[in-house]
């Protein structure tokens, strides 16, 4: 489980640029689950052997179980949040540029506007004009 969570931290760190905050939330979830795993290992090998001599075993087991539950619930909640979090909008594909391709101007193109003073030539009324003899 530890290797899987470490891979999750590495993969989400690599996906930061593409997925933005969702990857960061996922990384936080993996780290929190990894801390929970380390806490459970600590609890198993350090706390439980010392608890056999303790008279208040029930309270210690309850408190450590609640701490473990908080790690697991928090990490899982962060992973779920990362799945539903908004991603950065994808960038539109740029048309290829280079030799042989028309170059795009570095400024946005303005829509065509009719120049002042330019008018279409007037049309003669129906039945008059060219073609009559």
Beta strands, then each sheet from edge to edge (+ up, - down):
end
